[in-house]
Amino acid sequence: MEPSMFGRYPIKFAEIDNGGSSGDTTVVSGVTGKVIVVTSFWLVAAGATTVTFKSASTEITGGAAIAANGGVSAHGDFGLFETASGEDLNLNSSAAASVGGSMAYYFKEAGVGDGTDLL
């Protein structure tokens, strides 16, 4: 049986690898009419850097400073953060340091479960 959120949203997994470059790296491509909800991630950096997740070019998390050979991880039962509808999920690294890891996420329809669907 495929893991899912609320029996409705299949959980997907993505590798994170910035190829050692600074700037934005697309982790998950956006889908029209859907948001990407991240439920967990872990990252390890070979060199000191600050990483930020973005919805296209807009920051959706604060920066996490990672020391050389250090890492960061987080898990949220219902989601940690999400993109805007149809936008790519990007990871930004402030330095040209190799950053790798993985994440769990799901797609949901824009406007569902954010309170606006109850209006």
N, C-alpha and C positions, 0 to 999 in steps of 0.2 A: 504494500500500500504506500502510495506517495505521501510524504509528510505535507501537511497543509495548515494554514491558519484558519481557525473557525470552520474547518471542513470545506472551505470555499476558495481559498487562495493557495495554490501549490507553492511550496517553498522551493526556491532555486538557490544555487550556489555559484559563486564566481571567484576566480583566481584574481588576486591583485598583484600586479607587477608593473612598476613604472619604468623598467628598463634602465634604471640608473640616471634618469634625466630629471631636471627640475621642471616646474610648471604643471599643467593639467594633463592627466591621463584618463581616458574614458574607461570606466570599470564595467558599466552596464549601459547599453544603448537604450534610449527612451522609446516608448511605444505610444502612438497617438491615442489620446483619451485616457491614459493610465498614468499613475504615479508609481514610483519605485519606493517601497518601504524596506529599509534596512533593519533587520532584527538582531544581527550580531556581526562582529568582525574582529579580526586580529591582524596586527601589522608588526613587522620587524624591519628596522632600518640598519643598513651597513654603516652609514655615516650619520652624523648629527643633522637633523632636519626638523622642520615643523610641517605637519600634514593637516590638511583641511579637506573635508568633503564638500562638494559643490553640486548644485542643480544647474547644469550648463555652466554659466560663469558666475552664478550667485552663491556665496558661501551659505551652507546650511548647518555647519557645525563651527565651533570655535577651533582654533589651532591647537594641535597636540604636539608639544615639543618632545622629540624622541632623541635620546643620546645615541652615540655610535654604538652599534650592536645591542640596542635597546628595543623595546616594543611597547605596544599598547593594545588593549582589547576591551570590548564592551558587549553586553548582551541585554536586550530588553524584550520581555515576553510579547509585547504588542507592537514593538517597533521603537527604534532609537531616533530616526529622522526619516524624512521622505523628500523626494524631488517634487518640483512643480509638474503639472500634467504634460506628458510628452517629452520631457527634457531628459538628457543624458545624466547619469550619475558619474561625476568626475572626482578623482583624487588629485589634490594639488600638493606637491612637495616643494618646499622653499629652497632646497639645495639639490645639487646633482648627486644624490645619494641613492643607492639601490634600496627600494622599499618593496617588500613583498608580503603576502598574506592571503587571506581568503575572507569571504563574507557570505552570509545567508540573507536572502531578501525575497520579497514577493511583489507582484504587480497587483494593484487594485484600481478600480474605476475611479476617476477623479470625482471628488465630491461625496463619495460613499464613506460613511463612518467618520466624517469630520464635523458632524453636527449640521451642516448645510442641507443634508438629505432629510433632515427632520422638519425643516421649515415649511 
